[in-house]
Amino acid sequence: MNGPVTIVAGDQSLGAYLAVPDSGSGPGVLVMHSWWGFTPFFSQLCERLASEGFVALAPDYFDGATARTPAEAKRLHDALDEEATSRLLVAAAKHLRTHPATEPAPIGTLAVSRGCRWALALAEAMPEDISAAVLFYGLQQGAYRRSQAAFLGHFGKEDPTVAREEIDSLEAVLQDGGCEVSFEVYDHVGHSFFETDRPDHFDPAAAALAWNRTTDFLQEKLASPWEPVKLPLRRI
């Protein structure tokens, strides 16, 4: 049952990887890959999630392309059709939400680096469908007034690409919108500390701690979705 699947949205299609737990069903988690593309790390991540009881689906929005250098990764990322990618990822979320193996409840997301922008966008676009979001050292500033998700973030204190001020700003915006937010900042690690295929950056201790926090968070929020407290909009 585990392996490649195709998501269809109108006249477009999107490849993805699906992993189902041995039990045959579980809460759904949509995985968004980094700007390196859908590398083997992400199919392995789906398998890890399945071993914890989740139904994991990872869309490949680079259509099979992967990067070996930051310059190649930037070209892949910059070449994305934003509107088309958004439509396809919404279709992927709906596919997972209604999959026979997925429990009839809102799903979660797990995003790495540049994939976090899509996780945040989906939580805002699909507030009734996404109740939990995990962000690994990536963010995107925005208003986020519709989201009803709980958020867990993992960031490296030594990450030169994500400033602490940006982390604090996003946390405040999400909290102001009524979302539950827990952003963890790990000492002595930088970007990509969770990715085993980035040996120059991977940190086993921080990665293990982040993984345990992630699975605990997803099990709690997807088994018993929390009730958000929507605060009134501020008038400026």
Residue pairs with C-beta under 8 A, 6 or more apart in sequence:
1 18
1 20
1 101
2 17
2 18
2 19
2 20
2 46
2 47
2 50
3 17
3 18
4 15
4 16
4 17
4 18
5 15
5 16
5 17
5 18
5 57
6 13
6 14
6 15
6 16
7 13
7 14
7 15
7 16
7 59
7 88
7 91
7 92
7 95
8 14
8 91
9 87
9 88
9 90
9 91
10 87
12 84
12 87
12 88
14 59
14 60
14 61
14 63
14 88
14 89
14 91
14 92
15 38
15 59
15 60
15 63
15 64
16 57
16 58
16 59
16 60
16 92
16 95
17 38
17 42
17 43
17 46
17 56
17 57
17 58
17 60
18 46
18 55
18 56
18 57
18 99
19 43
19 46
19 47
19 49
19 50
19 55
19 56
19 57
20 26
20 50
20 55
20 101
21 50
21 51
21 52
21 53
21 54
21 55
22 50
23 53
24 101
25 55
25 100
25 101
25 102
25 103
26 50
26 53
26 54
26 55
26 101
26 102
26 103
27 53
27 54
27 55
27 102
27 103
27 105
27 107
27 108
27 218
27 219
27 222
27 223
28 54
28 55
28 56
28 57
28 96
28 97
28 99
28 102
28 103
28 107
28 108
28 222
29 49
29 54
29 55
29 56
29 57
29 96
29 107
29 108
29 109
29 110
29 218
29 222
30 56
30 57
30 58
30 59
30 92
30 93
30 96
30 107
30 108
30 109
30 110
30 119
30 122
30 130
31 42
31 45
31 46
31 49
31 56
31 57
31 58
31 59
31 109
31 110
31 111
31 115
32 58
32 59
32 89
32 109
32 110
32 111
32 112
32 115
32 116
32 118
32 119
33 39
33 42
33 58
33 60
33 61
33 62
33 112
33 115
34 73
34 112
34 113
34 114
34 115
34 138
34 192
34 195
35 67
35 73
35 74
35 76
35 77
35 113
35 114
36 66
36 67
36 73
37 60
37 62
37 64
37 65
37 66
37 67
37 73
37 76
38 58
38 60
38 62
38 64
38 66
39 66
39 197
40 197
41 195
41 196
41 197
42 58
42 112
43 58
44 196
45 56
45 58
45 110
46 56
46 57
46 58
47 56
48 211
49 56
49 110
50 56
52 215
52 218
52 219
53 219
54 108
54 218
54 222
55 96
55 99
55 101
55 102
57 92
57 95
57 96
57 99
59 88
59 89
59 92
61 80
61 85
61 88
61 89
61 118
62 76
62 80
65 76
67 73
67 75
67 76
77 114
85 118
86 118
86 121
86 125
89 118
89 121
89 122
90 122
90 125
90 126
93 107
93 109
93 122
93 126
93 129
93 130
94 129
96 102
96 107
97 106
97 107
97 129
103 222
105 131
105 222
105 225
106 128
106 129
106 130
106 131
106 132
106 222
106 225
107 129
107 130
107 131
107 222
108 130
108 131
108 132
108 133
108 134
108 218
108 221
108 222
109 119
109 122
109 123
109 130
109 132
109 133
109 134
109 149
110 119
110 133
110 134
110 136
110 214
110 218
111 117
111 118
111 119
111 133
111 134
111 135
111 136
111 138
112 136
112 137
112 138
112 194
112 195
113 136
113 137
113 138
113 191
113 192
114 138
115 138
116 135
116 136
116 137
116 138
116 139
116 140
117 138
117 139
117 140
119 133
119 134
119 135
120 133
120 135
120 139
120 140
120 142
120 144
120 147
121 140
121 142
122 130
123 130
123 133
123 144
123 147
123 149
123 151
124 142
124 143
124 144
124 145
124 146
124 147
125 146
127 146
127 147
127 148
127 149
128 148
130 147
130 148
130 149
131 148
131 149
131 150
131 221
131 222
131 225
131 226
132 149
132 150
132 151
132 152
132 217
132 218
132 221
132 222
132 225
133 149
133 150
133 151
133 152
134 151
134 152
134 153
134 154
134 214
134 217
134 218
135 151
135 152
135 153
135 154
136 153
136 154
136 194
136 210
137 154
137 155
137 156
137 159
137 161
137 162
137 191
137 192
137 193
137 194
138 162
139 153
139 162
139 166
139 167
139 170
140 170
141 166
141 169
141 170
141 173
142 173
143 173
143 177
144 173
144 174
144 177
144 179
145 177
145 233
147 174
147 177
147 179
148 178
148 179
148 228
148 230
149 179
149 228
150 179
150 180
150 181
150 217
150 221
150 226
150 228
151 174
151 179
151 180
151 181
151 182
151 183
152 182
152 183
152 184
152 213
152 214
152 217
153 167
153 170
153 171
153 181
153 182
153 183
153 184
154 184
154 186
154 194
154 210
154 213
154 214
155 162
155 167
155 183
155 184
155 185
155 186
156 162
156 185
156 186
156 189
156 190
156 191
156 193
156 206
157 164
157 185
157 186
157 187
157 188
157 189
158 188
158 189
158 190
159 189
159 190
159 191
160 190
160 191
161 191
162 191
164 185
167 183
167 185
170 183
171 181
171 183
174 181
175 181
176 231
176 234
177 230
177 231
178 228
178 229
178 230
178 231
179 228
180 226
180 228
182 217
184 210
184 213
186 193
186 203
186 206
186 209
186 210
188 203
188 206
189 201
189 203
189 206
190 201
191 201
192 198
192 201
192 202
193 201
193 202
193 203
193 206
193 207
193 210
194 202
194 206
194 207
194 210
194 211
195 201
195 202
196 202
196 207
